[in-house]
């Protein structure tokens, strides 16, 4: 009986180690390989910021180094505007000053706005629970992410967004809300979720395409491999 128990324990530990290694390998792959998007517009390729301006229309002031652009001043908006879209980006969050704090305001903060109107929060939310509408992957101030898929700070992370724009009739009245599905680090955290109007700080809704907007809020957040496929 003891032999059987020992053999079972060894098998269980081996399986546990294998699962852990596979999970770690998956995360490393996600950190280093952008998701292919055939026909996508590359908004930032690691060198060129010419497709971006500051929100006030002035030249991009963010710093480019080692294939990433770092938020140092004001929000960026893409010159090109989009309606329905798939958006891929990778981001790097510096360590929060108070990473154990439950106050979201104590954590490194950024965000990505679809059409300049709807913010998906980017926050150093690793290990935080319960999740709130201010956490990473949240539709800001509307809906928390379904799961916490964050890596620790100071690691590259991915976000993939499938966005369907709000619809309007000929007279300009909105007939359906925007919807979004979000994958963070390969894990679905929002599933075809309705967006109930413009989020805080977003531009007004109307029947026109809008830019991708990257937020400068707190901390030297970095972005790379930003690309959009119009649908």
N, C-alpha and C positions, 0 to 999 in steps of 0.2 A: 504493500500500500504506500509506503514511504517513497519507493522508487517511482511509482506512478505519479505521486504528488510532485516530486522533484522534477520529473520529466515535463509535466504540465506547466510548472512554474517557469522552467527554462524556455519553453515554447512561447509562453505568454510574454515574457520579457523580450525575447527575440522579435516577436511581432511588433511590440511596442517600439523598439528601437528602429525597426524597418519603416514603420509608419511615420515616425518622427523625422527620419532622414528624408523620406519621400516628400513630406510636407516642406522641409527646409529647402530641398532642391527646387520645388515648385515656386517658392517665394523668391529664391535667387534668380530663377529664370524670368519671373515677372519683373524683377527689378531691372534687368539688363536688356530685355528684348521688347521693343514696341510692337503692338498688335498690328498686323498688316491690314491696310485699308486701301484696296485698289480704287484708284480714281480720286483719292483724297487730296485736298489742298493742304500743303505743308505751310502752316502759319509760322512755325519756328523750327529751324533745322539745326540749331546749336550754334549758329554764327550770325545770321541775318535777322535784324529786328525791323526791317523796312516795311513789313506788313502790319506794323503796330504803331499807334500813336498814344500819347497820354489822353486821358478822358477829356481834357480841355482842348485837344486838337494839336498840341505841341509835339515836338519830336520825342520819340521814346527815350526815357531817361534811365531805364533799368540797365543794370550792369551785366555784360555778357562775359563769362569766363568758364573755361573747361566744359563747353558744350551746353551750358545752362544760362538762363537769364534770371537775375536775382532782383526781387522787389526792393526798391530803395526809396521810391517816391511816387505817390499817386497811383491810381488804377490805370491799367492799359486796356485799350480796346482795339480790336482788329479793324483794319480798313475795309475789309470785305464783310458783307452782311449775309445772313443766312435765314432760311425758314426751317423746314424739317431737316434734321441733320444727325449724323453720328459724329461725336467728338471724342478724340483720344488725347489725353495729356498725362504727363508724369510730373510729380512734384516731390519736393524735399523740404521737410519742416525742421528748423532748428529746435533744439531741446527747449521746452518751456521752463520758465524760471521756477514755477511751482508745479511740477508734473503730477504730484499726488493730490493737488487741490481739486475739489469738486466744483469750484466756481469756473465756468467755462471762460470767463474773462481773464483768468490767469494762464491760459494756454495759448501757444502760438496759433495765429489765426490768419486765414486768407479765404478765398472763395472763387468760384467760377460762375459767371452769369451767362445764361443762354439768352441770345438776342438782347443782351444788356438789361434784361427784365427779371429773370428768374434765377436766384442764387442757389447753387448747391454748395453747401458749406465745406470748407477745408480747414480742419482743426486738428491739433495734437490730442486726439481722443483715445489714444492707446490705453487700454485697461479701465476706462471709465464706464461706470454703470450706476443706475439704469441710464439708458440712452435718452437724449433729449433732442428737441428740434433745433438745438445749437451745435450738435455734434457733427463730426465729419461725415459727409454724405447725406446730411439732412437737407430737405427742402426748407430753406431757412425760415424759421418761425412758423412753419406749417406742419411738417411731418418729420419725425425722427427716422433715422435709418432702421431697417429691420434687424440688422445684426451689426456688431462691431467688428469690422474687417481691417482695422488699422494695424500697421506695423509700428514698432517704436520709432520715435523721432530720430532724425539723422540717418534715415534710410530712404532710398528712392521708392516711391509708391506709384501705382497706376490708378487712373480713373477713366472709365469708358461710359459715355452717356448716349442713349438713344432718345432723341427728342422729337416730339410732334408738336408743331406750333399751334397756338389757338386759332380758331377759324372765325371769320366774320362774314356777314352777309353784305349785299350790295350797298346797303345804307350805313354800313360801318358798325352794326350791332354785333357783339360777340355771340356766336351760336354754339361754341364748344370751347372748353378750357384746354390749355396746353397739357401734355402728358409726358412723363419721363420714366425711363428705366436706367438704373445706375449700377454699374459693376465697379467695385473697389478691390484692387489687388486680385481680380479674377472671381470675386464673390458678389453675387447679386444682393444689393442692399436696398434698392427701390424697384418695385415691379409694376411697370405700366401705371405709375401713380399720377393721379390728376393733380395739377397745380392750380390752386384756387386764386388766381390773379397774381399780379406783380408782387414779388417779395420785397421786404424792407430794403430801401436803397436802390431799387431797380427803376428803370425807365418806365414810362407809362405804356400800357398795352395799346396797340393799334394795328391795323391791317398793313403791315410792312415788315420786311426782313430786318434783322438787327445783328449787331456785332457780338463776337465772343469778348467777354470782359474778364480780365484777371485782376483780382482785388489786392491792393496793398493795405493791410490792416495793422498787423503787428509781427515783428520778426522778419529776418532776411530769408523769406521763403523763395525757393528756386523752382523754375519750371523748365521742362525740356520736351522734345518730341510732341509738339502741339500740332494736331492735324484734324481737319474737318472734311467729312464727305457729305455734300448736299444730297438730300433724298427726294 
